[in-house]
C-alpha cells in the first residue's frame, strides 16, 4: 500500500531556504511497519525501515531546497531518533540540544501542516475497508507522536490512545486493548472525573474479553476501584454503566470467570474517547532512549544513492 508523500500545496512547507520550522515525524512499529507523517509506506518487500524513512524525508528536503528536521520513534530499537536531512540526501542524527526548540508555536505549525484530524480520517478509512493492521499502525504512530509532543494527558493524545484501544479490540488483541483503554481511564479519572464514566466503560468492555485469570483479577480490581469512585461521586447516571460496574463485581466474586456474553454493552461502548487515574504507566509508555549522535542507521553521506546508508 503506497501513499504519495509529496506535499499537497506550498502552504504546508516552510519558506524556501529558511531553517526548518516544521519537524516531520516517522514511526517504526514492532513488526517493522513504517509511517511518515501519517502515511503507511510500502517498503518494497525487503527494504529496511530506516532507508525508507530517510528516502521519504530527503524528498521533502529536495522539495524545500532546505534541510528538514525529523523525529523518528523506532519501537524496534526502543529509541527516539532526532534527524537533520539535507536536500542532497545526506543525514545525521542530532542531540536534543541541536533540535528545534520546543514550544506551542512550533507544535501548532507542525500540526497545521500535517493535521491530526486528517490522520484520524485516514485511520477511519482503513478501518472501514477492514484494513485493521494499517489502521492500528497509523493509530499507534499518531498516539506516540502526540504523546511525545503534547504529553499523555493532552486531549488529542487521549483521543488517539482511545482509537488505538478500539482498533486493538477489533483485531482481537483484548489484552492490549485493555491496557490502552485502562491508561485512558486512569488519566481521565485523575484529570476530569466528571467525564470518566464512558472511558471506564470502554476499558471494562475490553477487560470482559480477557481469559488470563491473573490479568482478569488485577485489571478487574482497578476497574472496580474506578466504578466505586464514580459511584461515590454520584457520577453513575446511565443504566448501562451501573450494569457494567455490577458485571465487574460479579466476575471478581466468581474468581475471574468470564461474564456471559451480552451481560453488559461491550462493543457498543468501545469508541474513541480518553481517560485514566493514578496507577502504573502502561508498558508502551516507558521512556524511549534518545539515539546517540552519528547512529549509523540514520546517517547517510552526501552523494549516496537512495537506500544506501553510510
LUMFI-226343 format. One record per residue: residue number from 1; residue in three letters; x, y, z of N, C-alpha, C in turn. Coordinates in pm, whole numbers, plus 50000, padded with zeros to 5 digits. Layout:
! LUMFI-226343
SITE  num  residu   n_xx   n_yy   n_zz  ca_xx  ca_yy  ca_zz   c_xx   c_yy   c_zz
SITE  NUM     ala      X      Y      Z      X      Y      Z      X      Y      Z
...
***
This chain:
! LUMFI-226343
SITE  num  residu   n_xx   n_yy   n_zz  ca_xx  ca_yy  ca_zz   c_xx   c_yy   c_zz
SITE    1     unk  50085  49883  50000  50000  50000  50000  50089  50122  50000
SITE    2     unk  50092  50194  49889  50183  50306  49875  50105  50436  49875
SITE    3     unk  50155  50534  49949  50095  50666  49951  50197  50766  49901
SITE    4     unk  50151  50863  49823  50239  50971  49782  50266  51060  49901
SITE    5     unk  50393  51092  49923  50428  51182  50032  50456  51323  49982
SITE    6     unk  50429  51348  49854  50450  51482  49802  50356  51580  49870
SITE    7     unk  50407  51687  49930  50318  51783  49995  50214  51835  49898
SITE    8     unk  50090  51851  49946  49981  51886  49856  49986  52030  49808
SITE    9     unk  50037  52119  49889  50043  52258  49847  50154  52329  49921
SITE   10     unk  50196  52444  49868  50309  52516  49925  50278  52568  50064
SITE   11     unk  50150  52581  50098  50115  52626  50231  50158  52531  50340
SITE   12     unk  50190  52405  50303  50234  52307  50401  50384  52310  50422
SITE   13     unk  50456  52401  50355  50601  52398  50356  50659  52521  50424
SITE   14     unk  50775  52507  50491  50844  52626  50540  50895  52709  50422
SITE   15     unk  50930  52833  50449  50983  52917  50343  51111  52856  50287
SITE   16     unk  51129  52863  50154  51246  52806  50090  51373  52871  50146
SITE   17     unk  51472  52790  50174  51599  52840  50222  51601  52876  50369
SITE   18     unk  51485  52869  50436  51479  52904  50579  51514  52783  50664
SITE   19     unk  51560  52805  50787  51579  52691  50876  51447  52617  50890
SITE   20     unk  51450  52485  50908  51325  52410  50914  51239  52452  51032
SITE   21     unk  51118  52496  51003  51026  52538  51106  50934  52424  51147
SITE   22     unk  50913  52331  51055  50822  52220  51079  50903  52091  51083
SITE   23     unk  50887  52018  51188  50960  51893  51203  50871  51779  51158
SITE   24     unk  50918  51698  51067  50843  51581  51022  50850  51473  51130
SITE   25     unk  50761  51374  51118  50766  51265  51214  50757  51132  51142
SITE   26     unk  50824  51034  51198  50821  50899  51144  50809  50801  51259
SITE   27     unk  50763  50681  51225  50736  50579  51327  50766  50443  51269
SITE   28     unk  50836  50361  51346  50861  50222  51308  50796  50133  51414
SITE   29     unk  50698  50053  51373  50628  49964  51465  50715  49843  51496
SITE   30     unk  50673  49767  51596  50748  49647  51637  50768  49550  51522
SITE   31     unk  50671  49543  51429  50684  49450  51317  50756  49511  51198
SITE   32     unk  50810  49632  51213  50883  49697  51104  50798  49783  51014
SITE   33     unk  50666  49785  51032  50581  49873  50953  50626  50018  50976
SITE   34     unk  50626  50097  50868  50685  50230  50874  50584  50337  50834
SITE   35     unk  50578  50443  50913  50486  50554  50890  50566  50683  50884
SITE   36     unk  50537  50768  50785  50595  50902  50779  50481  51002  50762
SITE   37     unk  50471  51096  50856  50367  51199  50851  50227  51142  50830
SITE   38     unk  50199  51032  50899  50065  50976  50894  50035  50891  50773
SITE   39     unk  50138  50856  50695  50120  50769  50578  50198  50640  50599
SITE   40     unk  50131  50528  50581  50197  50399  50588  50271  50376  50457
SITE   41     unk  50401  50345  50466  50485  50335  50347  50499  50191  50301
SITE   42     unk  50505  50174  50170  50538  50045  50109  50689  50037  50099
SITE   43     unk  50748  49940  50168  50894  49931  50173  50951  49841  50064
SITE   44     unk  50872  49808  49966  50925  49732  49853  50970  49593  49890
SITE   45     unk  50911  49535  49991  50938  49395  50025  51051  49376  50122
SITE   46     unk  51173  49420  50089  51288  49387  50173  51364  49508  50224
SITE   47     unk  51321  49629  50193  51397  49747  50232  51383  49773  50382
SITE   48     unk  51494  49802  50448  51487  49831  50592  51408  49959  50617
SITE   49     unk  51340  49967  50732  51261  50086  50762  51342  50214  50764
SITE   50     unk  51467  50210  50814  51545  50334  50822  51573  50391  50684
SITE   51     unk  51595  50305  50584  51621  50354  50449  51495  50415  50389
SITE   52     unk  51382  50351  50412  51255  50405  50363  51228  50542  50422
SITE   53     unk  51253  50557  50552  51232  50684  50619  51324  50791  50563
SITE   54     unk  51453  50760  50550  51548  50859  50500  51513  50905  50359
SITE   55     unk  51472  50811  50273  51434  50849  50137  51313  50942  50137
SITE   56     unk  51214  50911  50222  51093  50992  50225  51122  51133  50276
SITE   57     unk  51204  51143  50380  51234  51275  50436  51324  51354  50341
SITE   58     unk  51419  51286  50274  51504  51354  50178  51423  51413  50064
SITE   59     unk  51313  51347  50027  51226  51401  49923  51169  51536  49965
SITE   60     unk  51127  51546  50091  51078  51674  50141  51189  51779  50136
SITE   61     unk  51310  51741  50177  51421  51837  50178  51451  51888  50038
SITE   62     unk  51446  51797  49939  51470  51841  49800  51359  51935  49754
SITE   63     unk  51235  51906  49791  51123  51992  49753  51141  52132  49812
SITE   64     unk  51188  52137  49936  51205  52264  50004  51332  52336  49964
SITE   65     unk  51432  52261  49922  51563  52320  49899  51628  52363  50028
SITE   66     unk  51596  52294  50137  51649  52330  50269  51652  52205  50356
SITE   67     unk  51738  52204  50458  51739  52088  50549  51604  52071  50617
SITE   68     unk  51575  51947  50651  51449  51912  50716  51481  51844  50849
SITE   69     unk  51411  51885  50953  51422  51819  51082  51319  51706  51088
SITE   70     unk  51350  51602  51160  51257  51490  51174  51279  51420  51307
SITE   71     unk  51172  51368  51362  51178  51285  51482  51126  51147  51446
SITE   72     unk  51205  51045  51475  51168  50907  51445  51151  50831  51576
SITE   73     unk  51031  50779  51599  51007  50687  51711  51022  50546  51655
SITE   74     unk  51123  50475  51702  51155  50342  51649  51130  50240  51758
SITE   75     unk  51018  50170  51750  50984  50071  51851  51067  49944  51838
SITE   76     unk  51127  49920  51720  51212  49801  51707  51340  49817  51787
SITE   77     unk  51385  49941  51803  51507  49969  51880  51477  50034  52013
SITE   78     unk  51347  50062  52040  51306  50130  52163  51381  50262  52179
SITE   79     unk  51388  50339  52070  51462  50464  52072  51386  50574  51999
SITE   80     unk  51419  50698  52037  51375  50815  51962  51498  50872  51892
SITE   81     unk  51489  50888  51761  51600  50946  51684  51558  51084  51635
SITE   82     unk  51646  51182  51654  51624  51316  51601  51722  51337  51487
SITE   83     unk  51668  51375  51371  51749  51378  51248  51752  51516  51187
SITE   84     unk  51857  51541  51110  51861  51653  51017  51896  51593  50880
SITE   85     unk  51808  51612  50784  51825  51554  50650  51835  51669  50550
SITE   86     unk  51933  51662  50460  51963  51770  50365  51912  51736  50226
SITE   87     unk  51896  51838  50141  51846  51813  50005  51932  51716  49923
SITE   88     unk  52063  51708  49953  52149  51615  49878  52134  51471  49926
SITE   89     unk  52042  51449  50021  52018  51314  50070  52099  51276  50191
SITE   90     unk  52197  51359  50228  52278  51328  50346  52196  51352  50472
SITE   91     unk  52234  51282  50578  52160  51294  50703  52252  51263  50818
SITE   92     unk  52213  51311  50935  52284  51275  51058  52186  51283  51173
SITE   93     unk  52214  51207  51276  52134  51219  51398  52189  51335  51478
SITE   94     unk  52102  51400  51552  52141  51517  51630  52096  51497  51774
SITE   95     unk  52158  51570  51863  52118  51566  52002  52002  51660  52028
SITE   96     unk  51942  51645  52147  51828  51731  52179  51866  51878  52180
SITE   97     unk  51993  51908  52215  52035  52047  52219  52044  52107  52079
SITE   98     unk  52054  52023  51975  52059  52072  51838  51921  52073  51772
SITE   99     unk  51824  52012  51837  51691  52001  51776  51620  52135  51783
SITE  100     unk  51511  52145  51706  51430  52266  51710  51381  52289  51853
SITE  101     unk  51386  52411  51902  51343  52434  52041  51195  52404  52058
SITE  102     unk  51157  52346  52173  51016  52315  52195  50934  52441  52215
SITE  103     unk  50806  52428  52197  50717  52541  52220  50585  52523  52149
SITE  104     unk  50482  52591  52199  50349  52578  52141  50345  52625  51996
SITE  105     unk  50423  52730  51966  50418  52786  51831  50465  52682  51728
SITE  106     unk  50572  52612  51760  50623  52512  51667  50525  52394  51657
SITE  107     unk  50474  52349  51772  50378  52240  51770  50257  52276  51686
SITE  108     unk  50208  52399  51701  50092  52443  51622  50125  52445  51473
SITE  109     unk  50245  52489  51438  50285  52493  51296  50294  52353  51239
SITE  110     unk  50352  52260  51316  50364  52122  51269  50227  52060  51248
SITE  111     unk  50136  52084  51342  50006  52019  51333  49915  52088  51232
SITE  112     unk  49944  52215  51200  49869  52280  51093  49911  52222  50958
SITE  113     unk  50040  52193  50944  50089  52136  50818  50044  51992  50800
SITE  114     unk  50042  51916  50907  50005  51775  50900  49901  51748  51008
SITE  115     unk  49775  51787  50986  49675  51790  51094  49644  51653  51152
SITE  116     unk  49638  51641  51286  49600  51514  51348  49463  51465  51301
SITE  117     unk  49368  51555  51282  49234  51511  51241  49235  51449  51102
SITE  118     unk  49319  51500  51012  49332  51438  50881  49387  51297  50894
SITE  119     unk  49477  51278  50989  49533  51145  51012  49426  51051  51069
SITE  120     unk  49343  51104  51157  49234  51023  51211  49140  50981  51098
SITE  121     unk  49109  51071  51007  49023  51036  50893  49084  50924  50812
SITE  122     unk  49215  50927  50793  49282  50821  50717  49273  50688  50792
SITE  123     unk  49289  50693  50923  49277  50572  51006  49137  50513  50991
SITE  124     unk  49035  50599  50998  48897  50553  50985  48873  50490  50848
SITE  125     unk  48929  50549  50744  48912  50494  50610  48970  50354  50600
SITE  126     unk  49088  50334  50659  49148  50199  50660  49058  50102  50736
SITE  127     unk  49008  50146  50851  48923  50058  50933  48795  50022  50859
SITE  128     unk  48737  50119  50789  48614  50092  50715  48637  49992  50602
SITE  129     unk  48758  49991  50549  48792  49892  50445  48841  49761  50506
SITE  130     unk  48831  49751  50640  48875  49634  50716  49025  49609  50701
SITE  131     unk  49100  49716  50679  49246  49709  50677  49293  49742  50820
SITE  132     unk  49268  49648  50910  49284  49677  51052  49430  49690  51093
SITE  133     unk  49519  49616  51027  49661  49631  51061  49709  49770  51027
SITE  134     unk  49678  49817  50907  49719  49952  50866  49659  50056  50959
SITE  135     unk  49531  50043  50989  49464  50139  51077  49530  50141  51215
SITE  136     unk  49563  50023  51267  49622  50015  51401  49761  50078  51403
SITE  137     unk  49844  50048  51303  49979  50104  51300  49974  50257  51290
SITE  138     unk  49885  50309  51206  49870  50454  51193  49823  50517  51324
SITE  139     unk  49730  50449  51393  49683  50499  51522  49794  50499  51626
SITE  140     unk  49874  50393  51627  49986  50387  51721  50086  50499  51695
SITE  141     unk  50116  50523  51567  50209  50630  51531  50156  50766  51577
SITE  142     unk  50027  50789  51552  49967  50916  51591  49972  50933  51742
SITE  143     unk  49934  50830  51816  49934  50840  51962  50074  50863  52017
SITE  144     unk  50173  50791  51963  50310  50805  52013  50364  50946  51991
SITE  145     unk  50341  51002  51872  50396  51134  51843  50320  51244  51917
SITE  146     unk  50188  51231  51929  50113  51330  52006  50156  51326  52153
SITE  147     unk  50177  51207  52206  50220  51194  52345  50358  51254  52365
SITE  148     unk  50448  51231  52268  50583  51285  52278  50581  51438  52274
SITE  149     unk  50495  51495  52187  50490  51640  52171  50408  51709  52278
SITE  150     unk  50293  51649  52313  50195  51719  52397  50183  51661  52538
SITE  151     unk  50230  51539  52557  50214  51473  52687  50096  51377  52685
SITE  152     unk  50101  51278  52773  50000  51172  52774  49862  51222  52814
SITE  153     unk  49855  51331  52891  49726  51378  52941  49658  51478  52847
SITE  154     unk  49724  51515  52740  49663  51606  52643  49540  51542  52579
SITE  155     unk  49440  51624  52548  49315  51571  52495  49334  51495  52364
SITE  156     unk  49414  51549  52273  49437  51479  52147  49511  51347  52170
SITE  157     unk  49608  51348  52260  49680  51224  52292  49586  51118  52346
SITE  158     unk  49493  51161  52433  49397  51067  52490  49304  51010  52383
SITE  159     unk  49256  51096  52295  49168  51050  52188  49239  50949  52098
SITE  160     unk  49365  50977  52065  49441  50886  51980  49460  50751  52050
SITE  161     unk  49485  50753  52180  49503  50627  52253  49372  50548  52258
SITE  162     unk  49260  50619  52272  49131  50550  52274  49101  50486  52139
SITE  163     unk  49134  50555  52031  49116  50497  51897  49204  50373  51883
SITE  164     unk  49328  50382  51929  49420  50268  51923  49364  50150  52002
SITE  165     unk  49307  50177  52120  49248  50071  52202  49133  50004  52128
SITE  166     unk  49050  50083  52062  48936  50028  51989  48981  49940  51873
SITE  167     unk  49084  49985  51801  49134  49905  51689  49198  49775  51739
SITE  168     unk  49268  49781  51852  49322  49657  51910  49209  49562  51944
SITE  169     unk  49098  49616  51995  48980  49535  52026  48925  49469  51900
SITE  170     unk  48912  49547  51793  48861  49492  51667  48952  49384  51612
SITE  171     unk  49082  49397  51637  49179  49297  51588  49182  49172  51676
SITE  172     unk  49110  49175  51787  49108  49060  51877  49220  49059  51979
SITE  173     unk  49298  49168  51989  49405  49176  52088  49347  49242  52213
SITE  174     unk  49274  49163  52289  49199  49220  52401  49288  49259  52518
SITE  175     unk  49404  49194  52531  49496  49233  52637  49549  49374  52610
SITE  176     unk  49597  49398  52489  49648  49531  52455  49537  49634  52460
SITE  177     unk  49419  49598  52411  49307  49690  52416  49276  49730  52559
SITE  178     unk  49279  49633  52651  49251  49662  52791  49356  49756  52850
SITE  179     unk  49485  49727  52820  49593  49811  52872  49578  49955  52824
SITE  180     unk  49553  49971  52695  49539  50106  52638  49417  50177  52695
SITE  181     unk  49304  50107  52700  49181  50169  52748  49190  50202  52897
SITE  182     unk  49256  50117  52975  49274  50147  53116  49363  50269  53136
SITE  183     unk  49464  50283  53052  49550  50401  53061  49468  50527  53038
SITE  184     unk  49380  50523  52938  49292  50636  52913  49202  50662  53034
SITE  185     unk  49144  50556  53089  49052  50571  53201  49123  50627  53324
SITE  186     unk  49246  50581  53350  49320  50633  53466  49343  50784  53454
SITE  187     unk  49387  50826  53337  49415  50968  53317  49289  51049  53335
SITE  188     unk  49179  51001  53278  49054  51077  53288  49006  51084  53434
SITE  189     unk  49017  50973  53506  48976  50976  53646  49060  51074  53727
SITE  190     unk  49184  51089  53688  49272  51180  53761  49249  51326  53722
SITE  191     unk  49218  51351  53595  49215  51489  53547  49075  51546  53529
SITE  192     unk  48974  51459  53508  48839  51509  53482  48739  51400  53514
SITE  193     unk  48715  51377  53644  48632  51265  53687  48491  51273  53630
SITE  194     unk  48441  51394  53607  48306  51410  53554  48289  51348  53417
SITE  195     unk  48397  51333  53342  48389  51277  53206  48444  51135  53199
SITE  196     unk  48472  51073  53313  48545  50946  53313  48459  50823  53287
SITE  197     unk  48329  50827  53319  48248  50706  53312  48251  50637  53175
SITE  198     unk  48235  50710  53063  48241  50640  52933  48375  50572  52909
SITE  199     unk  48483  50631  52959  48615  50571  52938  48636  50448  53024
SITE  200     unk  48583  50450  53147  48589  50331  53231  48504  50221  53167
SITE  201     unk  48392  50258  53105  48308  50160  53037  48383  50095  52921
SITE  202     unk  48457  50173  52845  48534  50118  52733  48641  50021  52782
SITE  203     unk  48708  50059  52891  48808  49969  52948  48744  49841  52998
SITE  204     unk  48626  49852  53059  48554  49734  53107  48515  49643  52991
SITE  205     unk  48472  49702  52880  48433  49622  52764  48549  49537  52713
SITE  206     unk  48669  49596  52710  48786  49518  52667  48821  49413  52772
SITE  207     unk  48818  49451  52899  48853  49359  53009  48762  49237  53010
SITE  208     unk  48635  49253  52972  48542  49140  52973  48584  49028  52878
SITE  209     unk  48670  49060  52782  48715  48959  52686  48842  48887  52730
SITE  210     unk  48899  48926  52843  49022  48862  52889  48993  48723  52946
SITE  211     unk  49090  48634  52931  49076  48499  52984  49182  48466  53090
SITE  212     unk  49296  48534  53086  49401  48508  53184  49353  48550  53323
SITE  213     unk  49348  48453  53417  49289  48480  53548  49365  48588  53625
SITE  214     unk  49498  48588  53612  49576  48689  53681  49545  48828  53630
SITE  215     unk  49539  48842  53497  49508  48971  53438  49365  49014  53469
SITE  216     unk  49274  48917  53465  49135  48948  53497  49125  49004  53639
SITE  217     unk  49195  48941  53734  49187  48985  53873  49253  49121  53891
SITE  218     unk  49375  49137  53838  49449  49262  53857  49378  49379  53792
SITE  219     unk  49344  49364  53664  49278  49474  53592  49136  49495  53647
SITE  220     unk  49072  49387  53688  48936  49399  53740  48931  49477  53870
SITE  221     unk  49029  49456  53957  49032  49533  54082  49047  49682  54055
SITE  222     unk  49129  49714  53956  49146  49855  53920  49015  49913  53865
SITE  223     unk  48949  49836  53779  48821  49883  53725  48717  49900  53835
SITE  224     unk  48714  49804  53927  48616  49814  54036  48641  49939  54120
SITE  225     unk  48768  49971  54146  48801  50093  54220  48749  50215  54144
SITE  226     unk  48765  50216  54011  48717  50330  53932  48565  50342  53940
SITE  227     unk  48495  50229  53923  48349  50233  53929  48302  50280  54067
SITE  228     unk  48366  50233  54174  48325  50273  54308  48351  50422  54331
SITE  229     unk  48460  50470  54276  48489  50613  54290  48384  50696  54216
SITE  230     unk  48347  50653  54097  48244  50724  54021  48110  50719  54094
SITE  231     unk  48078  50603  54152  47953  50589  54225  47949  50681  54347
SITE  232     unk  48060  50686  54419  48066  50771  54539  48050  50919  54503
SITE  233     unk  48094  50954  54383  48082  51094  54339  47947  51123  54274
SITE  234     unk  47859  51023  54270  47727  51041  54210  47731  51056  54059
SITE  235     unk  47830  50991  53995  47850  51010  53852  47810  50887  53769
SITE  236     unk  47745  50790  53832  47692  50676  53757  47544  50702  53729
SITE  237     unk  47517  50765  53617  47382  50808  53587  47317  50729  53475
SITE  238     unk  47394  50644  53407  47339  50563  53298  47321  50419  53345
SITE  239     unk  47211  50359  53306  47184  50221  53346  47293  50126  53297
SITE  240     unk  47345  50152  53176  47449  50065  53120  47575  50069  53205
SITE  241     unk  47606  50185  53263  47725  50195  53347  47705  50122  53480
SITE  242     unk  47585  50131  53537  47555  50052  53657  47570  49903  53628
SITE  243     unk  47523  49862  53509  47531  49721  53472  47675  49675  53457
SITE  244     unk  47759  49761  53398  47899  49723  53380  47972  49717  53513
SITE  245     unk  47942  49811  53602  48004  49808  53734  47966  49678  53808
SITE  246     unk  47841  49639  53798  47796  49517  53862  47859  49394  53798
SITE  247     unk  47878  49400  53666  47942  49289  53596  48085  49267  53645
SITE  248     unk  48157  49376  53672  48293  49364  53724  48289  49302  53864
SITE  249     unk  48201  49350  53950  48189  49293  54085  48158  49144  54080
SITE  250     unk  48063  49107  53993  48021  48967  53986  48132  48877  53936
SITE  251     unk  48204  48924  53835  48310  48840  53780  48423  48821  53880
SITE  252     unk  48458  48927  53951  48562  48914  54053  48515  48823  54166
SITE  253     unk  48389  48832  54203  48335  48747  54309  48335  48601  54269
SITE  254     unk  48323  48575  54136  48323  48439  54085  48465  48386  54062
SITE  255     unk  48564  48465  54102  48701  48421  54087  48759  48447  53950
SITE  256     unk  48702  48544  53878  48759  48582  53750  48704  48509  53632
SITE  257     unk  48601  48424  53652  48544  48354  53536  48478  48454  53444
SITE  258     unk  48472  48422  53317  48422  48518  53219  48275  48547  53241
SITE  259     unk  48238  48672  53220  48098  48714  53227  48029  48667  53100
SITE  260     unk  47908  48611  53108  47839  48568  52986  47830  48682  52885
SITE  261     unk  47852  48645  52758  47850  48745  52653  47713  48812  52648
SITE  262     unk  47714  48945  52636  47590  49019  52628  47538  49066  52762
SITE  263     unk  47611  49033  52872  47565  49077  53003  47590  49224  53028
SITE  264     unk  47672  49286  52943  47695  49430  52951  47723  49479  52811
SITE  265     unk  47692  49606  52782  47709  49658  52647  47856  49679  52614
SITE  266     unk  47922  49574  52566  48067  49580  52549  48109  49658  52426
SITE  267     unk  48094  49598  52308  48149  49661  52188  48087  49796  52162
SITE  268     unk  47959  49811  52193  47894  49939  52165  47954  50051  52247
SITE  269     unk  48009  50017  52363  48067  50121  52449  48206  50160  52407
SITE  270     unk  48269  50080  52321  48411  50099  52291  48428  50183  52167
SITE  271     unk  48431  50314  52183  48458  50405  52073  48562  50504  52118
SITE  272     unk  48603  50594  52028  48713  50683  52061  48678  50775  52177
SITE  273     unk  48764  50783  52276  48749  50873  52388  48865  50857  52483
SITE  274     unk  48889  50948  52576  49004  50941  52667  48974  50896  52810
SITE  275     unk  49073  50891  52899  49056  50868  53041  49167  50793  53111
SITE  276     unk  49188  50813  53242  49290  50740  53320  49303  50793  53463
SITE  277     unk  49338  50712  53568  49356  50757  53706  49488  50711  53763
SITE  278     unk  49524  50750  53888  49656  50715  53938  49679  50564  53934
SITE  279     unk  49787  50522  53875  49820  50380  53863  49946  50372  53780
SITE  280     unk  50003  50253  53767  50127  50242  53690  50106  50281  53545
SITE  281     unk  50210  50334  53484  50202  50371  53342  50191  50245  53258
SITE  282     unk  50130  50259  53141  50120  50145  53050  50259  50109  53000
SITE  283     unk  50283  49980  52970  50417  49939  52926  50467  50018  52806
SITE  284     unk  50376  50052  52713  50421  50121  52593  50461  50265  52620
SITE  285     unk  50438  50313  52743  50475  50449  52778  50609  50457  52850
SITE  286     unk  50679  50346  52860  50813  50352  52917  50898  50447  52832
SITE  287     unk  50976  50534  52895  51054  50632  52817  51145  50563  52718
SITE  288     unk  51147  50617  52596  51237  50566  52494  51373  50633  52508
SITE  289     unk  51478  50561  52473  51613  50617  52483  51639  50709  52365
SITE  290     unk  51699  50827  52387  51740  50909  52272  51857  50844  52202
SITE  291     unk  51863  50858  52071  51974  50798  51997  52102  50878  52020
SITE  292     unk  52213  50812  52001  52341  50881  52005  52361  50957  51874
SITE  293     unk  52438  51066  51880  52475  51133  51756  52553  51035  51668
SITE  294     unk  52526  51041  51538  52601  50958  51445  52556  50815  51437
SITE  295     unk  52441  50780  51495  52392  50643  51487  52382  50602  51341
SITE  296     unk  52445  50495  51306  52465  50461  51165  52334  50436  51090
SITE  297     unk  52233  50384  51160  52108  50354  51090  52050  50475  51019
SITE  298     unk  52064  50591  51081  52002  50711  51027  52104  50813  50978
SITE  299     unk  52223  50765  50947  52329  50853  50896  52361  50815  50753
SITE  300     unk  52361  50915  50666  52389  50892  50524  52480  51002  50473
SITE  301     unk  52583  50966  50401  52675  51064  50344  52617  51126  50219
SITE  302     unk  52661  51247  50188  52618  51316  50064  52659  51233  49945
SITE  303     unk  52570  51227  49848  52601  51155  49724  52566  51011  49726
SITE  304     unk  52524  50959  49842  52480  50819  49846  52347  50807  49776
SITE  305     unk  52329  50703  49702  52203  50684  49630  52094  50646  49729
SITE  306     unk  51965  50672  49695  51857  50636  49785  51866  50490  49828
SITE  307     unk  51845  50467  49958  51850  50332  50008  51986  50292  50060
SITE  308     unk  52087  50382  50047  52222  50349  50094  52255  50436  50214
SITE  309     unk  52281  50375  50326  52325  50448  50444  52475  50431  50458
SITE  310     unk  52537  50525  50529  52683  50515  50543  52720  50416  50652
***
